[in-house]
Amino acid sequence: MDTIDRLLEGIPIPRVVQVKQKFERPVIVDLKKEFLNQIEAKNLFSRLRKGMKVAITVGSRGISNQPFLVKLLIEELKKVGTVPFVIPAMGSHGGATAEGQRSMLEEMGFTEDYLGVPIKATMETVQIGTSSNGLPVYIDRYASEADGIILVNRIKPHVSFRGPFESGLMKMITIGLGKQKGADICHELGFGKMAENIPAIGKVVLSSGRILFGIGLIENAYHETCRIIPLFPEEIETTEPLLLEEARRLCPRLLFDSLDVLIIDEIGKDISGTGFDTNVVGRYHTPFISGGPKITRIAVLDVTDASHGNANGLGIVDFSTLRAYKKFKFDQTYPNSLTSTVPMSAKIPIILKNDRQAMQAAIKTCNILDKTAVRFVRIKNTNSLESILVSTTLLEEVRKNPSLEVVGEPFEMKFDEEGNVL
């Protein structure tokens, strides 16, 4: 038994119970019908003409129903005689390589066979102007060669800053279409300038006449599509901030004000740009954002396979496992920090040999005298918050909250021979 084993051996892991969190749940039942209705009501294709080459942007996030909706969009574009194709619009993600970005799209279901159109991936950009605050404005080379660009993205709060435009259509224009070069320029002065830089650069692209329209998607707390909002370019600047506030209200969250320990089973680039939604856990890597629960210690147990070794976000938490560490690929993770100028999120936390020790280390260091009284929650990831595990020490609080419901009986978490949770 080594020193770490001896230090953690006697730390008790609490009994837990499954708890259902209840959130507001608007949802689109018939996605195809709603999508086609929105196109018709908006007369969205009024600015298209036969033979136009149209670039459709797709980002790196796992957005619900996005492959289906993009495929549906492509089918409708073909019916009116345009020639659509898809481009990755994801800044420096995918290791800041064309091959990596194409691979990320394929992993999310955006294959050429499924979509029925080419995926044109490049990191080459073309400068099309200069922003009002002096920043060069770049867009993807293939997009620049198209007759028009269609934006498709989810609108949601960002994990690193606050502003009228966070994650959404304007950010996709600025950072997604700008590829690594554009993302680098936008981030150069840090996240303190992002609320200014995103619209400053985005307005240049919008005024260029290259954007045909955007389709904003909003999800509820259950990761279900609840709104599809087509916007012409001249509407994006005034309408997107209102949609952001709607999205913020519908976001999932932990319904506890404070915890001693939070265990996150998995993080990954497919879940959030920072591996996990920092808004959910109240743990941030920049000083330009705040809010959320107060959590003393956070441990992450794994990195998703779909993240391709991008372990961005591990540096924000306190503990992780050898399993997660072995998936950490520098060439996939570091481009994000070098581009965003935020090294903290790509650092390596204290690494423990298995899940049990990661949990025990978090409990040992959470600064409470009676470790059996630990306020402990375990979640799958920050996109899956309907069903969570909470320690029995939180049962009284759970029963007082009408948005929380106990499901089943308390139980001991089980671990395999390697010490990893079953």
Phi, psi and omega in degrees: 000126181271180185299317181296318177303316183293321182292328186256349188306318186268004182283119184283138173262126189291156168290148183231165177221145178285134180232136177263126174265134184250127181234163172303138189225062169291141183207146175273121183281313181247094185297316182297314180298315181295318180298312181293324177296319180294320178298315182291315182298327182272349188053049193294331184268014185296338183259009179267154173221155184302136177089354180296135171272121187239123177267129178250125182274137174226130182268193187261358183277152173278084182269129184301134174066007184295316177303318179297315183290323177294319177299318179297318177300315180300316180300318180290324178295322178295325181298330181263010170090010177276169181241088184277155169210164184251141173234142171291130178235081190217032173056242184258007183293169183068031180070017180057036176232152178298319180295318180295322181288320175299318180298321179297319178298315181297321178298329181273000178104003179269076177259157179296325178296317181290315185283329182079017177218164178289151167254118182253108184248130176206156171257003179285142181230165177231132177280130181243001180167191179224137182285168180296337177258021168087014181264135176294144184247120182243150170224158177311136183300315180297322178295322181293333181273349180282165176277347178186161183234136175245128180265134173227119180198156173280141175260125184199165176296146177278163182262359187230348181201169176240144178181175179292336176236115178246246175275129182166211185287316181295320178292324178296322176298311189286311187257319179294304179293332181285351181058199182297322183295313179294319178298319180298316180295316182295327183269351192307321182263015175089171183291344176297340180254359186295321180297335177272316187289322183302306179289330180298315178286317182301321181297327179296315179294317180298321182283350182284345182083005183278335182274121178281310175189170176236153174238109178269139179242138174239136179248153173274184184292349180261012178066035178249144178291123180241346175211141172238118188235103175282139180223131170286157186305324182288350179264341188299315185299322183269331187268324184301320178302326178291321178292326177299318180294323175296316179297321180298319180296328185269354184297148175290157179202167173271128186271043175227138181283330182208148177218154172277319185220136170236129175252125177249118184298321185209147170233166178174159181294337177285344180267314180200157178300333179254022178085322176212158180283107182298332179297327182291321187257354178067026180239120188236160180248006172223159179273009187258020181205148180206177179108174181093178182290158174266113183236124186288312183226139178232133175237139177248131186266334186202165173243134183297148176297326181293347179279352176056038178085002176280105183257027177307132181112336180300327182292345182275338184263177187264323185220152172211187187245163176298327179298314179293318181300322181292340177273347183293114177250121183300318185289342176267329186270314188294328178304326178296314182290322179293326179281316182280348183064028179238091183288339186304318187292342181258008177286170181251123179282186174296128183255126176251159190287339181203177182297318182301313181292326177298318177294316181295321179296319178296319179291316182300325187260010185276004171065041168240146185286314180267101184293340178285349180262014186299135174271104196233132176225142175235132179234159176288303175199177186279358172266347185240085187241009178291318181242122181227165174252131179233150179290153181297342177293345180260002187299320180298317179295321179298314184294337179276349184256114182294346178270002178238140182222126177287134179237111179086194185251156176299150180208163175273133174292141182254147181234150178278186183296335178275355180089014179260145188293140179272000000 
